[in-house]
Amino acid sequence: MAQNLQKERNDGERKKAQLKAAILIKFCLSVEKSLTFSDTMVALRIMRAQFPQIDKVSIQPFILQSQLYSSVKDRTRVDRDLESLKREKVLRIFKLNTGQDDHAIMFSEDYSSQIERVKKRSQEKKLGNLEVFEWFKTHVIDFKLEPSIEHHELWTLLSLGGKVKDEHISLLINAGLLTRQLIDPNMYWFTIPNIGSILKGISQGRKEVLSLLNRRRYKEMMLASLEKKHLRLSSLDMRFHLRDLIGSGHLKIVQTPTGLVVQVSKD
Amino acid sequence: MWREIGDREAGKIRPNAFANRFKRNRIESLQLSNHKDIVSAHRGSINSLQVDLTEGRYLLSGASDASVAAYDVQRPTEYEGNGIIGKHKCLFVVDRTHESGHQYAVSSAVWYPIDTGLFVTGSYDYHINVWDTNTTQVVTNFKMPGKVYKTAMSSLATSHMLIAAGTEDVQVRLCDIASGALAHTLSGHRDGVMTVEWSSSSEWVLVTGGCDGAIRFWDIRRAGCFLVLDQSQSQLGRRPPILDRSATNKVSSSKSSSPSPNLPVKARAAQRKLSNGSSMKQSPIAKIPAKGPLRQRLHPGMLSAQDRATAHYGAVTGLKVTEDGMHLLSAGSDSRLRLWDVESGRNTLVNFETVRLQTSKPMQLATSQNSALVFVPCMTTVKAFDMWSGRTDLTFRGHYECVNCCYFSFQDQELYTGGNDRQILVWSPSRLVYDEMDEGPHQDQDNWSD
């Protein structure tokens, strides 16, 4: 009888130990799972859901292209999937000025709601020529899928809505939907409105994370402890920056017996 | 390996497949050579390397200290280390002290493609010199309006002997050796031209990449370029499918709302006439803006000068046409490497995992035979990427500073790289495998051989 009781107790303890082990493994896997996804669309949706909440600026979630590269293994497939999604008008790609070849991906419905918000703000400021937003939305965005547009083409497309004046284009630029290109005065980039402070946050956050790791003796840190750190200069969270830096190749993740380690890559 | 030779003998493997398999195994074992060493005669960073195309024996290098040297890469000048390491010293070196040598950095040194009797060098002192190899004298020289970034001669040419020169000036110049004068100029770029390459499928086609980010294809028999590559025109794969292309000629899509991936988008709705960025080969009416400021009457060939499509978001620093002439690789100062399909003029969207590429100098790319691998100098390393998937296959770390140029010799499967640390490094397939096949390991003393 005593033996049976002891056996039950041992069984119970063993089960508890097994349960603990299972939870621990799942936790580790989930940290790892948050870094790799099987499919571009899945990665996009999950990253959109994980976009950090920023209080001061009202902006819809966007994803940097380098973040996608960190999550999906095959980069060529990511590029091609993005291209086909862009052609299906599910999402839109914008070129950012934070560095060489940075692109932001935003879903079309998010972008439309952002344009609505901008239009409402312009209405509150009692500016004229508000019909240009409608023309922009229906004629330009639907047709031109590339991140840049020529002045003449913009004029022609907007003219489909009505008589275009220079003030209309100035309104679009002031609202933050278009920017002039520095190299070529006749070309415009499409931009996301209200994104200025976030772009600054992105570039400063990148520098901060890299300097954090570069200051250490072996230029590496455990991923678990790095994720908990809080960034001073950027309003975006650490996970956002880590994905971006891993995808652009500045950092790399190494498997060690104690867990995942983030290292500054040497090349 | 012996089994494969037996299979080839029996006819189970085709001879080409056998040779390719052997070569691929050798390429995969490329490492810093332990039996070959090139003693660099330069005191400046190496800007250009080329092995001659006729024999595959002589390596020509141009450096920033205005020196040009040639090395014999098959026969060492002396042996070291018990006869294992072969040292290759230069056969001759031409530098600033030479009476007609260059005064500033030599940016490009190429052999005359027919034989090694002549070589052509281009330098930042605005001159292109044509040298006689045996006497090391300048035969002809051409003065350019700006620093010469790259010179190229076509290896397929049978009816012309033109040197294409890309300089700081916006025009690409073609110099003729036979007459000693400038043949013609090609205008269209809006900034200096950093790279020029002749096509490997036609002796009349020249590809140029400019500092404005545009890549243009020129047929030198006509005025103007016939193709400008646009990075936003892309196709989702190596080649466009045949079916879709035949369908486009009948369909005139009005608003291009239907996603048709591999079609040249020509939207001509009833109400409006748009001018799109891409100019295709057969487009007779490229861009005639209905109400625009400028109204010059341009030669139809020159309409392409108004095409502002860019292939890279920065300058184009390197170009390489694949051996079969069907694809083009381009490296840009936006640190991207792109693969283009020459036939359709589209970006194939292969993503090469390059982090950072050198941006201020032109760089030289190399491809392996059959174009399976592309060798790219990435800062201080040279990486070999798989051409169709973009994965990094091999990394060659050996230089102390930035690598500028690399050349892959098809004959020996050896890679030569030159960089800012004034060294020319040789990367060859590991010798051990070779020895095992032929002689047996050194320590094993046969006790039955007498």
Interface residues (C-beta under 8 A of the other chain):
Chain A: Y69 D74 R75 T76 V78 D79 R80 E83 S84 R87 E88 K95 Q100 D101 D142 F143 E146 P147 E150 H152 E153 T156 L160 I183 D184 N186 M187 S248 G249 H250 S265 D267
Chain B: D212 S232 S234 L236 G237 K255 S256 S257 P259 P261 A267 Q271 R272 L274 S275 G277 P289 A290 G292 R308 Y313 G314 S333 D334 S335 R336 L349 V350 N351 E353 V355 R356 C378 M379 T380 T381 S389 G390 T395
